[in-house]
């Protein structure tokens, strides 16, 4: 990931991921702080099925310019994390972390 940007209403985050492509599983680890100062360290996994140029203004990011973000990410050397092959152990850990969870709704308000 190259950079992240908070939406005008403070409820959305736009992640700049250079050369993002369709994939069955993507993992994002994050450490953020809520408006009341609560630290939130977590991970999420998702699939990327359809990569399109985003309408940033429609999603609450009117001051971001996709062309400028692309140029900045291309001009900056990004150290990529070494990709790890899938293993039974990593699968077990992923299931343990996400297989049977209940997310408290108050975290997402």
N, C-alpha and C positions, 0 to 999 in steps of 0.2 A: 504494500500500500504506500502510496506517495504522500498523501495528505488527507485530512478530514476537515469538514466544514459544518458548523452548526447552522440550522435554518433560522430564519428571522423570528419564528415563534418559539424557538428553543426546544422543539419537540422532534426534530429530525436531524439526521447526520448524513451528509453526502461523503462517501468514501471515494477518493480518486485512486483507482487501481489501473495502472498502465497496462495496455494490451490485454484487458480482461477478455476471456473467452468462455464459451459454454463449458460447463463442467458439472459432474454429478455431485461432487462434494467440495465445498470451500469452507475453511475454518477461519474465523476472525476472533482473535483474543483482544479484549479491551479492558482498560482501566480508566474509569471516568469518575467524576464527582458530581453528585446531584446539587440542585440549587440550595438545599439545606445543609450541604457539606458532607453528606453520606458518601463514603467511598464504595464504588461498585466495580468489582473485578470479576470478569466472567468470560465465557466463550460462547460463540454461536456457530452453528453449522447450517448450511443451506445449499441449494442447487441453483446454478445459473443456467436458465433455459433459453433465454432470448436476449441477446445483447443489442441494445439500440441506443442511439444518442438521446440522453435525457432532456426533457423540457424542464430545465432548472427553475425557471420562474414559476411554473405551475406547481412545483413541489416545495416552494418556499425559499428558494435560493436565487433571488433576482439579481444579486450583485456578483454572482459567479459567471465567468465566461468560459465555456467548454474549450474554446480554442486556446485561450491563455493557459488554462490548466494543462492541456495536452503539451503545449510548448514547454512549460515549466518542468513537467515530469520527464520529458525527453532530454532536457538540458541538464538535469540533475542525475548523478549516478546513484542508483538505488541498489543497495546490497540486498540480494535475494537470499532468503532463507533456503538452506538446502532441503530439497523435497525428500520426504521420508517415504519409503515404500510401505504399502499396507501390510499389516501383520495381524495375526490372531490376537496378540497382546494389545495392540493399539485398538483393535475392534472391541475387545472386552472393556478397555478403559473408556472408550467412547460410549458404549452401552451403559456402563456403570454410571457415567456422568449424566447421561440424557435419557436412558431407557425408561425410567419411571420417575418423572419429576412433575411437580406442580408449581407453576410460576405464580407468585403472588401478584395479583392485578395491580396493587398499589405501586409497584415498581415501574409500571409503564404509563402511568397517568401524566 
